[in-house]
Amino acid sequence: MTSNSDSGIVTLPGKHSVDQTVEKIEETLRAKGVKLFAVVDHSGEAERAGLQMRNTKLLIFGNPKAGTPLMVAAPTIAIDLPLKILVWEDDSGRVQISYNSPGYLQVRHVLPRELVQNIAVVAALAAAAAE
């Protein structure tokens, strides 16, 4: 695991392809009843524009019951919600899984400590996807 404390981004190495990892995350979200709002296929859009890019997909997901109390307590967190996980290939073709650290988001938006658990699920979800 790597963490960039300046940006708040945590990156984990994945063991599967980008598409397999995305599918694994989607299955977990469905099983937990978490809404998947979108999968942004950055590399696919680049290809459609005649450009090349390593396989890169962004999953945007959340649960209004978890997110709403956060936005009531700290309205600026709405800029970072819904939660996101980025699944991408690095220069060596290895899969990486990145997300915003819940601790970083807590500091960035001055979230009450007791509400951080509402976004901490992203770390567990990314860790499970990395297996």
N, CA, C and O atoms as CSV, one atom per row, in Angstrom:
chain,resi,resn,atom,element,x,y,z
A,1,MET,N,N,0.846,-1.183,0.000
A,1,MET,CA,C,0.000,0.000,0.000
A,1,MET,C,C,0.882,1.233,0.000
A,1,MET,O,O,1.858,1.317,0.746
A,2,THR,N,N,0.531,2.180,-0.837
A,2,THR,CA,C,1.203,3.466,-0.810
A,2,THR,C,C,0.169,4.531,-0.492
A,2,THR,O,O,-0.999,4.431,-0.867
A,3,SER,N,N,0.631,5.540,0.204
A,3,SER,CA,C,-0.262,6.623,0.562
A,3,SER,C,C,0.472,7.930,0.346
A,3,SER,O,O,1.607,8.092,0.794
A,4,ASN,N,N,-0.165,8.853,-0.332
A,4,ASN,CA,C,0.398,10.171,-0.535
A,4,ASN,C,C,-0.344,11.108,0.408
A,4,ASN,O,O,-1.467,11.525,0.127
A,5,SER,N,N,0.293,11.434,1.526
A,5,SER,CA,C,-0.390,12.219,2.556
A,5,SER,C,C,-0.753,13.617,2.068
A,5,SER,O,O,-1.703,14.217,2.570
A,6,ASP,N,N,-0.001,14.150,1.086
A,6,ASP,CA,C,-0.336,15.476,0.569
A,6,ASP,C,C,-1.637,15.461,-0.221
A,6,ASP,O,O,-2.443,16.385,-0.118
A,7,SER,N,N,-1.837,14.414,-1.006
A,7,SER,CA,C,-3.037,14.354,-1.837
A,7,SER,C,C,-4.158,13.563,-1.181
A,7,SER,O,O,-5.316,13.686,-1.580
A,8,GLY,N,N,-3.827,12.750,-0.178
A,8,GLY,CA,C,-4.825,11.925,0.482
A,8,GLY,C,C,-5.177,10.670,-0.277
A,8,GLY,O,O,-6.131,9.978,0.079
A,9,ILE,N,N,-4.421,10.360,-1.322
A,9,ILE,CA,C,-4.724,9.192,-2.139
A,9,ILE,C,C,-3.973,7.971,-1.627
A,9,ILE,O,O,-2.762,8.015,-1.412
A,10,VAL,N,N,-4.711,6.880,-1.434
A,10,VAL,CA,C,-4.136,5.594,-1.039
A,10,VAL,C,C,-4.190,4.694,-2.272
A,10,VAL,O,O,-5.212,4.630,-2.955
A,11,THR,N,N,-3.088,3.999,-2.554
A,11,THR,CA,C,-3.036,3.104,-3.702
A,11,THR,C,C,-2.589,1.723,-3.259
A,11,THR,O,O,-1.591,1.568,-2.555
A,12,LEU,N,N,-3.352,0.719,-3.689
A,12,LEU,CA,C,-3.059,-0.682,-3.391
A,12,LEU,C,C,-2.775,-1.421,-4.692
A,12,LEU,O,O,-3.407,-1.141,-5.710
A,13,PRO,N,N,-1.831,-2.362,-4.673
A,13,PRO,CA,C,-1.621,-3.170,-5.880
A,13,PRO,C,C,-2.735,-4.199,-6.017
A,13,PRO,O,O,-3.147,-4.810,-5.031
A,14,GLY,N,N,-3.217,-4.389,-7.230
A,14,GLY,CA,C,-4.252,-5.381,-7.490
A,14,GLY,C,C,-3.636,-6.669,-8.011
A,14,GLY,O,O,-2.515,-6.672,-8.520
A,15,LYS,N,N,-4.374,-7.757,-7.882
A,15,LYS,CA,C,-3.900,-9.067,-8.336
A,15,LYS,C,C,-4.600,-9.521,-9.609
A,15,LYS,O,O,-4.258,-10.567,-10.159
A,16,HIS,N,N,-5.577,-8.749,-10.086
A,16,HIS,CA,C,-6.366,-9.143,-11.248
A,16,HIS,C,C,-6.323,-8.017,-12.275
A,16,HIS,O,O,-5.781,-6.946,-12.007
A,17,SER,N,N,-6.890,-8.260,-13.438
A,17,SER,CA,C,-6.943,-7.226,-14.471
A,17,SER,C,C,-7.837,-6.072,-14.014
A,17,SER,O,O,-8.571,-6.192,-13.033
A,18,VAL,N,N,-7.764,-4.971,-14.728
A,18,VAL,CA,C,-8.641,-3.841,-14.419
A,18,VAL,C,C,-10.097,-4.278,-14.511
A,18,VAL,O,O,-10.883,-4.017,-13.600
A,19,ASP,N,N,-10.462,-4.944,-15.608
A,19,ASP,CA,C,-11.862,-5.336,-15.792
A,19,ASP,C,C,-12.330,-6.329,-14.730
A,19,ASP,O,O,-13.455,-6.226,-14.241
A,20,GLN,N,N,-11.477,-7.289,-14.371
A,20,GLN,CA,C,-11.851,-8.247,-13.323
A,20,GLN,C,C,-12.013,-7.540,-11.979
A,20,GLN,O,O,-12.916,-7.859,-11.206
A,21,THR,N,N,-11.133,-6.580,-11.708
A,21,THR,CA,C,-11.203,-5.836,-10.444
A,21,THR,C,C,-12.471,-4.990,-10.393
A,21,THR,O,O,-13.141,-4.936,-9.362
A,22,VAL,N,N,-12.799,-4.339,-11.485
A,22,VAL,CA,C,-14.025,-3.537,-11.554
A,22,VAL,C,C,-15.237,-4.437,-11.322
A,22,VAL,O,O,-16.145,-4.083,-10.570
A,23,GLU,N,N,-15.247,-5.593,-11.968
A,23,GLU,CA,C,-16.355,-6.532,-11.798
A,23,GLU,C,C,-16.478,-6.982,-10.341
A,23,GLU,O,O,-17.582,-7.096,-9.808
A,24,LYS,N,N,-15.346,-7.233,-9.713
A,24,LYS,CA,C,-15.347,-7.650,-8.300
A,24,LYS,C,C,-15.946,-6.551,-7.409
A,24,LYS,O,O,-16.734,-6.840,-6.509
A,25,ILE,N,N,-15.573,-5.309,-7.662
A,25,ILE,CA,C,-16.106,-4.193,-6.878
A,25,ILE,C,C,-17.607,-4.058,-7.120
A,25,ILE,O,O,-18.374,-3.863,-6.177
A,26,GLU,N,N,-18.026,-4.161,-8.382
A,26,GLU,CA,C,-19.451,-4.063,-8.701
A,26,GLU,C,C,-20.254,-5.148,-7.981
A,26,GLU,O,O,-21.328,-4.874,-7.446
A,27,GLU,N,N,-19.740,-6.363,-7.968
A,27,GLU,CA,C,-20.428,-7.467,-7.283
A,27,GLU,C,C,-20.542,-7.201,-5.789
A,27,GLU,O,O,-21.587,-7.451,-5.188
A,28,THR,N,N,-19.477,-6.700,-5.194
A,28,THR,CA,C,-19.494,-6.397,-3.760
A,28,THR,C,C,-20.495,-5.294,-3.453
A,28,THR,O,O,-21.238,-5.386,-2.476
A,29,LEU,N,N,-20.520,-4.257,-4.273
A,29,LEU,CA,C,-21.476,-3.168,-4.064
A,29,LEU,C,C,-22.906,-3.679,-4.143
A,29,LEU,O,O,-23.740,-3.334,-3.305
A,30,ARG,N,N,-23.195,-4.510,-5.159
A,30,ARG,CA,C,-24.543,-5.079,-5.285
A,30,ARG,C,C,-24.907,-5.895,-4.050
A,30,ARG,O,O,-26.011,-5.772,-3.518
A,31,ALA,N,N,-23.970,-6.731,-3.597
A,31,ALA,CA,C,-24.229,-7.601,-2.444
A,31,ALA,C,C,-24.492,-6.793,-1.177
A,31,ALA,O,O,-25.244,-7.235,-0.309
A,32,LYS,N,N,-23.888,-5.628,-1.062
A,32,LYS,CA,C,-24.047,-4.790,0.125
A,32,LYS,C,C,-25.166,-3.753,-0.031
A,32,LYS,O,O,-25.428,-2.975,0.887
A,33,GLY,N,N,-25.814,-3.748,-1.182
A,33,GLY,CA,C,-26.905,-2.802,-1.407
A,33,GLY,C,C,-26.444,-1.369,-1.564
A,33,GLY,O,O,-27.197,-0.437,-1.280
A,34,VAL,N,N,-25.209,-1.184,-2.015
A,34,VAL,CA,C,-24.669,0.156,-2.232
A,34,VAL,C,C,-24.888,0.525,-3.696
A,34,VAL,O,O,-24.636,-0.287,-4.587
A,35,LYS,N,N,-25.352,1.733,-3.942
A,35,LYS,CA,C,-25.677,2.167,-5.302
A,35,LYS,C,C,-24.407,2.501,-6.076
A,35,LYS,O,O,-23.576,3.289,-5.625
A,36,LEU,N,N,-24.273,1.892,-7.242
A,36,LEU,CA,C,-23.210,2.237,-8.188
A,36,LEU,C,C,-23.793,3.293,-9.119
A,36,LEU,O,O,-24.667,2.994,-9.933
A,37,PHE,N,N,-23.312,4.518,-9.000
A,37,PHE,CA,C,-23.843,5.612,-9.806
A,37,PHE,C,C,-23.302,5.587,-11.221
A,37,PHE,O,O,-24.021,5.878,-12.176
A,38,ALA,N,N,-22.004,5.230,-11.355
A,38,ALA,CA,C,-21.398,5.237,-12.688
A,38,ALA,C,C,-20.061,4.513,-12.668
A,38,ALA,O,O,-19.385,4.416,-11.644
A,39,VAL,N,N,-19.712,4.012,-13.844
A,39,VAL,CA,C,-18.354,3.548,-14.107
A,39,VAL,C,C,-17.878,4.387,-15.278
A,39,VAL,O,O,-18.425,4.307,-16.378
A,40,VAL,N,N,-16.859,5.188,-15.033
A,40,VAL,CA,C,-16.302,6.046,-16.069
A,40,VAL,C,C,-15.117,5.306,-16.677
A,40,VAL,O,O,-14.126,5.038,-15.998
A,41,ASP,N,N,-15.226,4.981,-17.956
A,41,ASP,CA,C,-14.180,4.271,-18.670
A,41,ASP,C,C,-13.276,5.307,-19.349
A,41,ASP,O,O,-13.457,5.625,-20.524
A,42,HIS,N,N,-12.314,5.821,-18.602
A,42,HIS,CA,C,-11.440,6.869,-19.133
A,42,HIS,C,C,-10.679,6.391,-20.360
A,42,HIS,O,O,-10.585,7.109,-21.356
A,43,SER,N,N,-10.136,5.180,-20.292
A,43,SER,CA,C,-9.354,4.664,-21.416
A,43,SER,C,C,-10.239,4.396,-22.632
A,43,SER,O,O,-9.814,4.612,-23.767
A,44,GLY,N,N,-11.451,3.932,-22.405
A,44,GLY,CA,C,-12.382,3.713,-23.505
A,44,GLY,C,C,-12.763,5.015,-24.188
A,44,GLY,O,O,-12.858,5.072,-25.414
A,45,GLU,N,N,-12.982,6.057,-23.400
A,45,GLU,CA,C,-13.309,7.365,-23.971
A,45,GLU,C,C,-12.114,7.934,-24.727
A,45,GLU,O,O,-12.276,8.553,-25.778
A,46,ALA,N,N,-10.916,7.722,-24.192
A,46,ALA,CA,C,-9.706,8.175,-24.894
A,46,ALA,C,C,-9.607,7.481,-26.251
A,46,ALA,O,O,-9.314,8.117,-27.263
A,47,GLU,N,N,-9.853,6.175,-26.262
A,47,GLU,CA,C,-9.793,5.409,-27.509
A,47,GLU,C,C,-10.813,5.926,-28.525
A,47,GLU,O,O,-10.506,6.042,-29.711
A,48,ARG,N,N,-12.016,6.232,-28.063
A,48,ARG,CA,C,-13.050,6.765,-28.957
A,48,ARG,C,C,-12.655,8.130,-29.530
A,48,ARG,O,O,-13.136,8.530,-30.590
A,49,ALA,N,N,-11.784,8.829,-28.825
A,49,ALA,CA,C,-11.303,10.126,-29.297
A,49,ALA,C,C,-10.025,9.989,-30.131
A,49,ALA,O,O,-9.425,10.983,-30.538
A,50,GLY,N,N,-9.620,8.731,-30.378
A,50,GLY,CA,C,-8.426,8.497,-31.185
A,50,GLY,C,C,-7.132,8.580,-30.402
A,50,GLY,O,O,-6.062,8.740,-30.989
A,51,LEU,N,N,-7.213,8.473,-29.087
A,51,LEU,CA,C,-6.034,8.572,-28.228
A,51,LEU,C,C,-5.799,7.243,-27.531
A,51,LEU,O,O,-6.706,6.417,-27.429
A,52,GLN,N,N,-4.587,7.042,-27.056
A,52,GLN,CA,C,-4.273,5.827,-26.321
A,52,GLN,C,C,-4.009,6.147,-24.864
A,52,GLN,O,O,-3.430,7.177,-24.521
A,53,MET,N,N,-4.450,5.237,-24.024
A,53,MET,CA,C,-4.290,5.394,-22.577
A,53,MET,C,C,-4.353,4.007,-21.968
A,53,MET,O,O,-5.114,3.154,-22.423
A,54,ARG,N,N,-3.547,3.782,-20.932
A,54,ARG,CA,C,-3.631,2.493,-20.230
A,54,ARG,C,C,-5.036,2.318,-19.655
A,54,ARG,O,O,-5.721,3.299,-19.370
A,55,ASN,N,N,-5.458,1.069,-19.486
A,55,ASN,CA,C,-6.798,0.763,-18.996
A,55,ASN,C,C,-7.030,1.469,-17.653
A,55,ASN,O,O,-6.309,1.231,-16.684
A,56,THR,N,N,-8.032,2.326,-17.612
A,56,THR,CA,C,-8.323,3.148,-16.436
A,56,THR,C,C,-9.828,3.318,-16.295
A,56,THR,O,O,-10.493,3.818,-17.203
A,57,LYS,N,N,-10.365,2.897,-15.146
A,57,LYS,CA,C,-11.803,3.024,-14.902
A,57,LYS,C,C,-12.048,3.566,-13.499
A,57,LYS,O,O,-11.360,3.208,-12.542
A,58,LEU,N,N,-13.038,4.431,-13.405
A,58,LEU,CA,C,-13.411,5.055,-12.141
A,58,LEU,C,C,-14.815,4.614,-11.764
A,58,LEU,O,O,-15.757,4.790,-12.536
A,59,LEU,N,N,-14.953,4.038,-10.568
A,59,LEU,CA,C,-16.268,3.647,-10.054
A,59,LEU,C,C,-16.731,4.712,-9.077
A,59,LEU,O,O,-15.985,5.123,-8.189
A,60,ILE,N,N,-17.972,5.157,-9.248
A,60,ILE,CA,C,-18.560,6.189,-8.394
A,60,ILE,C,C,-19.774,5.554,-7.710
A,60,ILE,O,O,-20.700,5.094,-8.377
A,61,PHE,N,N,-19.760,5.533,-6.381
A,61,PHE,CA,C,-20.778,4.779,-5.652
A,61,PHE,C,C,-21.060,5.418,-4.299
A,61,PHE,O,O,-20.278,6.233,-3.809
A,62,GLY,N,N,-22.178,5.040,-3.705
A,62,GLY,CA,C,-22.482,5.555,-2.381
A,62,GLY,C,C,-23.820,5.082,-1.863
A,62,GLY,O,O,-24.529,4.300,-2.495
A,63,ASN,N,N,-24.131,5.588,-0.692
A,63,ASN,CA,C,-25.371,5.249,-0.016
A,63,ASN,C,C,-25.873,6.536,0.637
A,63,ASN,O,O,-25.215,7.061,1.535
A,64,PRO,N,N,-27.024,7.055,0.204
A,64,PRO,CA,C,-27.526,8.300,0.779
A,64,PRO,C,C,-27.666,8.266,2.299
A,64,PRO,O,O,-27.510,9.299,2.950
A,65,LYS,N,N,-27.956,7.105,2.873
A,65,LYS,CA,C,-28.077,7.017,4.335
A,65,LYS,C,C,-26.735,7.268,5.017
A,65,LYS,O,O,-26.698,7.745,6.151
A,66,ALA,N,N,-25.643,6.954,4.342
A,66,ALA,CA,C,-24.311,7.206,4.907
A,66,ALA,C,C,-23.810,8.601,4.536
A,66,ALA,O,O,-23.207,9.288,5.361
A,67,GLY,N,N,-24.059,9.016,3.301
A,67,GLY,CA,C,-23.521,10.286,2.821
A,67,GLY,C,C,-24.239,11.517,3.306
A,67,GLY,O,O,-23.610,12.544,3.562
A,68,THR,N,N,-25.548,11.431,3.438
A,68,THR,CA,C,-26.319,12.615,3.828
A,68,THR,C,C,-25.892,13.184,5.181
A,68,THR,O,O,-25.709,14.397,5.281
A,69,PRO,N,N,-25.724,12.366,6.233
A,69,PRO,CA,C,-25.270,12.934,7.506
A,69,PRO,C,C,-23.907,13.640,7.393
A,69,PRO,O,O,-23.645,14.618,8.093
A,70,LEU,N,N,-23.052,13.131,6.505
A,70,LEU,CA,C,-21.755,13.779,6.290
A,70,LEU,C,C,-21.942,15.161,5.676
A,70,LEU,O,O,-21.316,16.132,6.102
A,71,MET,N,N,-22.817,15.237,4.665
A,71,MET,CA,C,-23.027,16.516,3.992
A,71,MET,C,C,-23.775,17.514,4.866
A,71,MET,O,O,-23.596,18.723,4.718
A,72,VAL,N,N,-24.610,17.022,5.772
A,72,VAL,CA,C,-25.283,17.913,6.726
A,72,VAL,C,C,-24.262,18.496,7.699
A,72,VAL,O,O,-24.306,19.684,8.020
A,73,ALA,N,N,-23.343,17.649,8.166
A,73,ALA,CA,C,-22.323,18.084,9.127
A,73,ALA,C,C,-21.250,18.960,8.485
A,73,ALA,O,O,-20.756,19.902,9.104
A,74,ALA,N,N,-20.895,18.645,7.240
A,74,ALA,CA,C,-19.826,19.369,6.550
A,74,ALA,C,C,-20.183,19.452,5.070
A,74,ALA,O,O,-19.776,18.588,4.292
A,75,PRO,N,N,-20.931,20.468,4.668
A,75,PRO,CA,C,-21.421,20.549,3.298
A,75,PRO,C,C,-20.351,20.436,2.214
A,75,PRO,O,O,-20.643,19.967,1.113
A,76,THR,N,N,-19.129,20.854,2.501
A,76,THR,CA,C,-18.092,20.797,1.468
A,76,THR,C,C,-17.706,19.376,1.080
A,76,THR,O,O,-17.110,19.178,0.021
A,77,ILE,N,N,-18.027,18.383,1.902
A,77,ILE,CA,C,-17.680,17.007,1.528
A,77,ILE,C,C,-18.454,16.563,0.291
A,77,ILE,O,O,-18.086,15.576,-0.344
A,78,ALA,N,N,-19.507,17.270,-0.054
A,78,ALA,CA,C,-20.266,16.929,-1.261
A,78,ALA,C,C,-19.389,16.979,-2.509
A,78,ALA,O,O,-19.706,16.340,-3.512
A,79,ILE,N,N,-18.293,17.728,-2.456
A,79,ILE,CA,C,-17.382,17.767,-3.599
A,79,ILE,C,C,-16.618,16.446,-3.747
A,79,ILE,O,O,-16.140,16.127,-4.836
A,80,ASP,N,N,-16.502,15.689,-2.673
A,80,ASP,CA,C,-15.791,14.403,-2.681
A,80,ASP,C,C,-16.729,13.202,-2.610
A,80,ASP,O,O,-16.276,12.058,-2.596
A,81,LEU,N,N,-18.023,13.459,-2.567
A,81,LEU,CA,C,-19.008,12.375,-2.566
A,81,LEU,C,C,-19.788,12.428,-3.866
A,81,LEU,O,O,-19.946,13.512,-4.428
A,82,PRO,N,N,-20.271,11.328,-4.357
A,82,PRO,CA,C,-20.159,9.981,-3.838
A,82,PRO,C,C,-18.695,9.519,-3.794
A,82,PRO,O,O,-17.800,10.149,-4.358
A,83,LEU,N,N,-18.494,8.397,-3.104
A,83,LEU,CA,C,-17.162,7.813,-2.995
A,83,LEU,C,C,-16.705,7.319,-4.362
A,83,LEU,O,O,-17.514,7.048,-5.250
A,84,LYS,N,N,-15.381,7.211,-4.506
A,84,LYS,CA,C,-14.806,6.799,-5.777
A,84,LYS,C,C,-13.654,5.830,-5.549
A,84,LYS,O,O,-12.905,5.948,-4.579
A,85,ILE,N,N,-13.527,4.869,-6.464
A,85,ILE,CA,C,-12.347,4.007,-6.524
A,85,ILE,C,C,-11.869,4.027,-7.970
A,85,ILE,O,O,-12.643,3.813,-8.903
A,86,LEU,N,N,-10.591,4.287,-8.129
A,86,LEU,CA,C,-9.958,4.302,-9.442
A,86,LEU,C,C,-9.178,3.006,-9.615
A,86,LEU,O,O,-8.346,2.662,-8.776
A,87,VAL,N,N,-9.446,2.288,-10.699
A,87,VAL,CA,C,-8.727,1.055,-11.016
A,87,VAL,C,C,-7.972,1.335,-12.310
A,87,VAL,O,O,-8.568,1.689,-13.327
A,88,TRP,N,N,-6.636,1.170,-12.258
A,88,TRP,CA,C,-5.816,1.602,-13.393
A,88,TRP,C,C,-4.567,0.747,-13.538
A,88,TRP,O,O,-4.116,0.101,-12.593
A,89,GLU,N,N,-4.021,0.763,-14.749
A,89,GLU,CA,C,-2.763,0.072,-15.023
A,89,GLU,C,C,-1.628,1.086,-14.962
A,89,GLU,O,O,-1.725,2.183,-15.511
A,90,ASP,N,N,-0.550,0.699,-14.285
A,90,ASP,CA,C,0.619,1.574,-14.232
A,90,ASP,C,C,1.495,1.361,-15.470
A,90,ASP,O,O,1.136,0.595,-16.365
A,91,ASP,N,N,2.638,2.037,-15.515
A,91,ASP,CA,C,3.541,1.952,-16.666
A,91,ASP,C,C,4.033,0.533,-16.934
A,91,ASP,O,O,4.400,0.207,-18.063
A,92,SER,N,N,4.043,-0.308,-15.909
A,92,SER,CA,C,4.496,-1.693,-16.057
A,92,SER,C,C,3.352,-2.649,-16.371
A,92,SER,O,O,3.571,-3.855,-16.488
A,93,GLY,N,N,2.145,-2.132,-16.507
A,93,GLY,CA,C,0.991,-2.966,-16.795
A,93,GLY,C,C,0.386,-3.610,-15.560
A,93,GLY,O,O,-0.522,-4.434,-15.672
A,94,ARG,N,N,0.880,-3.241,-14.374
A,94,ARG,CA,C,0.310,-3.772,-13.127
A,94,ARG,C,C,-0.927,-2.959,-12.754
A,94,ARG,O,O,-0.997,-1.754,-12.996
A,95,VAL,N,N,-1.884,-3.638,-12.168
A,95,VAL,CA,C,-3.133,-2.981,-11.775
A,95,VAL,C,C,-2.963,-2.322,-10.407
A,95,VAL,O,O,-2.383,-2.899,-9.487
A,96,GLN,N,N,-3.474,-1.124,-10.302
A,96,GLN,CA,C,-3.450,-0.350,-9.065
A,96,GLN,C,C,-4.881,0.053,-8.723
A,96,GLN,O,O,-5.709,0.258,-9.610
A,97,ILE,N,N,-5.158,0.162,-7.432
A,97,ILE,CA,C,-6.484,0.540,-6.945
A,97,ILE,C,C,-6.298,1.744,-6.022
A,97,ILE,O,O,-5.623,1.642,-4.998
A,98,SER,N,N,-6.889,2.871,-6.377
A,98,SER,CA,C,-6.680,4.107,-5.618
A,98,SER,C,C,-8.006,4.673,-5.113
A,98,SER,O,O,-9.052,4.527,-5.745
A,99,TYR,N,N,-7.927,5.322,-3.955
A,99,TYR,CA,C,-9.110,5.957,-3.362
A,99,TYR,C,C,-8.659,7.074,-2.431
A,99,TYR,O,O,-7.498,7.131,-2.026
A,100,ASN,N,N,-9.586,7.957,-2.100
A,100,ASN,CA,C,-9.304,9.025,-1.135
A,100,ASN,C,C,-9.334,8.455,0.273
A,100,ASN,O,O,-10.293,7.786,0.658
A,101,SER,N,N,-8.304,8.714,1.027
A,101,SER,CA,C,-8.219,8.252,2.407
A,101,SER,C,C,-9.335,8.877,3.243
A,101,SER,O,O,-9.510,10.095,3.222
A,102,PRO,N,N,-10.092,8.060,3.978
A,102,PRO,CA,C,-11.123,8.616,4.859
A,102,PRO,C,C,-10.537,9.615,5.874
A,102,PRO,O,O,-11.167,10.627,6.182
A,103,GLY,N,N,-9.363,9.335,6.376
A,103,GLY,CA,C,-8.724,10.260,7.317
A,103,GLY,C,C,-8.414,11.602,6.681
A,103,GLY,O,O,-8.590,12.652,7.299
A,104,TYR,N,N,-7.959,11.558,5.461
A,104,TYR,CA,C,-7.682,12.788,4.725
A,104,TYR,C,C,-8.969,13.579,4.520
A,104,TYR,O,O,-8.995,14.795,4.709
A,105,LEU,N,N,-10.047,12.875,4.128
A,105,LEU,CA,C,-11.325,13.552,3.925
A,105,LEU,C,C,-11.846,14.149,5.229
A,105,LEU,O,O,-12.463,15.215,5.226
A,106,GLN,N,N,-11.597,13.461,6.343
A,106,GLN,CA,C,-12.017,13.982,7.648
A,106,GLN,C,C,-11.337,15.321,7.922
A,106,GLN,O,O,-11.984,16.290,8.321
A,107,VAL,N,N,-10.034,15.360,7.704
A,107,VAL,CA,C,-9.284,16.598,7.952
A,107,VAL,C,C,-9.683,17.671,6.942
A,107,VAL,O,O,-9.910,18.825,7.306
A,108,ARG,N,N,-9.766,17.282,5.676
A,108,ARG,CA,C,-10.068,18.244,4.612
A,108,ARG,C,C,-11.395,18.958,4.852
A,108,ARG,O,O,-11.518,20.157,4.599
A,109,HIS,N,N,-12.394,18.209,5.346
A,109,HIS,CA,C,-13.729,18.776,5.501
A,109,HIS,C,C,-14.148,18.981,6.960
A,109,HIS,O,O,-15.293,19.344,7.232
A,110,VAL,N,N,-13.225,18.751,7.894
A,110,VAL,CA,C,-13.478,18.899,9.325
A,110,VAL,C,C,-14.725,18.091,9.718
A,110,VAL,O,O,-15.669,18.606,10.318
A,111,LEU,N,N,-14.683,16.826,9.359
A,111,LEU,CA,C,-15.799,15.938,9.682
A,111,LEU,C,C,-15.759,15.523,11.140
A,111,LEU,O,O,-14.678,15.318,11.691
A,112,PRO,N,N,-16.902,15.395,11.770
A,112,PRO,CA,C,-16.926,14.843,13.131
A,112,PRO,C,C,-16.380,13.413,13.104
A,112,PRO,O,O,-16.701,12.631,12.209
A,113,ARG,N,N,-15.571,13.095,14.074
A,113,ARG,CA,C,-14.915,11.777,14.141
A,113,ARG,C,C,-15.920,10.624,14.037
A,113,ARG,O,O,-15.642,9.611,13.396
A,114,GLU,N,N,-17.078,10.782,14.665
A,114,GLU,CA,C,-18.049,9.688,14.683
A,114,GLU,C,C,-18.679,9.429,13.310
A,114,GLU,O,O,-19.307,8.390,13.111
A,115,LEU,N,N,-18.521,10.351,12.371
A,115,LEU,CA,C,-19.093,10.146,11.039
A,115,LEU,C,C,-18.100,9.552,10.034
A,115,LEU,O,O,-18.496,9.163,8.935
A,116,VAL,N,N,-16.837,9.481,10.391
A,116,VAL,CA,C,-15.829,8.957,9.461
A,116,VAL,C,C,-16.136,7.513,9.084
A,116,VAL,O,O,-15.814,7.081,7.977
A,117,GLN,N,N,-16.754,6.766,9.988
A,117,GLN,CA,C,-17.111,5.372,9.676
A,117,GLN,C,C,-18.016,5.291,8.447
A,117,GLN,O,O,-18.042,4.264,7.768
A,118,ASN,N,N,-18.757,6.362,8.154
A,118,ASN,CA,C,-19.661,6.366,6.996
A,118,ASN,C,C,-18.912,6.307,5.672
A,118,ASN,O,O,-19.472,5.876,4.663
A,119,ILE,N,N,-17.647,6.737,5.664
A,119,ILE,CA,C,-16.857,6.691,4.430
A,119,ILE,C,C,-15.704,5.702,4.521
A,119,ILE,O,O,-15.025,5.455,3.524
A,120,ALA,N,N,-15.475,5.137,5.691
A,120,ALA,CA,C,-14.358,4.199,5.870
A,120,ALA,C,C,-14.547,2.921,5.071
A,120,ALA,O,O,-13.582,2.192,4.842
A,121,VAL,N,N,-15.750,2.639,4.650
A,121,VAL,CA,C,-16.040,1.451,3.853
A,121,VAL,C,C,-15.200,1.420,2.575
A,121,VAL,O,O,-14.903,0.341,2.062
A,122,VAL,N,N,-14.817,2.576,2.060
A,122,VAL,CA,C,-14.045,2.617,0.823
A,122,VAL,C,C,-12.715,1.879,0.975
A,122,VAL,O,O,-12.265,1.220,0.038
A,123,ALA,N,N,-12.086,1.983,2.140
A,123,ALA,CA,C,-10.808,1.300,2.368
A,123,ALA,C,C,-10.980,-0.209,2.370
A,123,ALA,O,O,-10.178,-0.928,1.773
A,124,ALA,N,N,-12.010,-0.690,3.031
A,124,ALA,CA,C,-12.273,-2.139,3.078
A,124,ALA,C,C,-12.649,-2.653,1.691
A,124,ALA,O,O,-12.236,-3.747,1.306
A,125,LEU,N,N,-13.407,-1.898,0.957
A,125,LEU,CA,C,-13.810,-2.294,-0.384
A,125,LEU,C,C,-12.602,-2.377,-1.315
A,125,LEU,O,O,-12.478,-3.326,-2.090
A,126,ALA,N,N,-11.720,-1.397,-1.242
A,126,ALA,CA,C,-10.505,-1.409,-2.076
A,126,ALA,C,C,-9.601,-2.577,-1.689
A,126,ALA,O,O,-9.048,-3.248,-2.561
A,127,ALA,N,N,-9.447,-2.823,-0.391
A,127,ALA,CA,C,-8.609,-3.937,0.072
A,127,ALA,C,C,-9.159,-5.272,-0.415
A,127,ALA,O,O,-8.396,-6.139,-0.839
A,128,ALA,N,N,-10.479,-5.441,-0.358
A,128,ALA,CA,C,-11.084,-6.686,-0.831
A,128,ALA,C,C,-10.884,-6.834,-2.338
A,128,ALA,O,O,-10.642,-7.939,-2.824
A,129,ALA,N,N,-10.982,-5.739,-3.072
A,129,ALA,CA,C,-10.802,-5.780,-4.525
A,129,ALA,C,C,-9.366,-6.103,-4.905
A,129,ALA,O,O,-9.110,-6.666,-5.969
A,130,ALA,N,N,-8.434,-5.745,-4.034
A,130,ALA,CA,C,-7.016,-5.999,-4.315
A,130,ALA,C,C,-6.646,-7.469,-4.162
A,130,ALA,O,O,-5.615,-7.900,-4.679
A,131,GLU,N,N,-7.469,-8.246,-3.462
A,131,GLU,CA,C,-7.180,-9.670,-3.227
A,131,GLU,C,C,-7.502,-10.525,-4.425
A,131,GLU,O,O,-7.314,-11.741,-4.385
